[in-house]
């Protein structure tokens, strides 16, 4: 755990947040006493259900035109 005084915390907040996100706890001190603490938040990445994704994309119709042609057609259409 790293202890920093309030002035240092104000001056280097971004670096301290990076340290906390990396797993280090940062304690902020005022006049030698702890007043706050920065810790990272543990998050879990959601796993992609590959079978559901495959089922979704398999159900989609194939494009009849290339992406280039599609974008040009949209660009050249009158929108008025």
BELWO-V962227 format. One record per backbone hydrogen bond with DSSP energy under -0.5 kcal/mol. NH is the residue of the N-H (numbers start at 0). CO is the residue of the C=O. E is the energy in kcal/mol with one decimal. If there is no record, write none. Layout:
nh=NH co=CO e=E
nh=NH co=CO e=E
This chain:
nh=1 co=24 e=-2.4
nh=3 co=26 e=-2.6
nh=5 co=28 e=-1.6
nh=8 co=4 e=-2.2
nh=9 co=5 e=-2.4
nh=10 co=6 e=-2.0
nh=11 co=7 e=-2.0
nh=12 co=9 e=-0.6
nh=15 co=11 e=-2.2
nh=16 co=12 e=-2.6
nh=17 co=13 e=-2.1
nh=18 co=14 e=-2.1
nh=19 co=15 e=-2.4
nh=20 co=16 e=-2.7
nh=21 co=17 e=-1.5
nh=22 co=19 e=-1.6
nh=23 co=18 e=-2.4
nh=25 co=37 e=-2.6
nh=26 co=1 e=-3.4
nh=26 co=24 e=-0.5
nh=27 co=35 e=-2.8
nh=28 co=3 e=-3.1
nh=29 co=32 e=-3.0
nh=32 co=29 e=-1.6
nh=34 co=27 e=-3.1
nh=35 co=27 e=-1.5
nh=37 co=25 e=-3.5
nh=38 co=36 e=-0.5
nh=39 co=19 e=-0.7
nh=41 co=39 e=-0.5
nh=42 co=40 e=-0.6
nh=44 co=42 e=-0.5
nh=49 co=47 e=-1.2
nh=52 co=48 e=-2.3
nh=53 co=49 e=-2.8
nh=54 co=50 e=-2.2
nh=55 co=51 e=-2.1
nh=56 co=52 e=-2.6
nh=57 co=53 e=-2.5
nh=58 co=54 e=-1.3
nh=59 co=56 e=-0.8
nh=69 co=65 e=-2.4
nh=70 co=66 e=-2.6
nh=71 co=67 e=-2.2
nh=72 co=68 e=-2.5
nh=73 co=69 e=-2.3
nh=74 co=70 e=-2.6
nh=75 co=71 e=-2.5
nh=76 co=72 e=-1.0
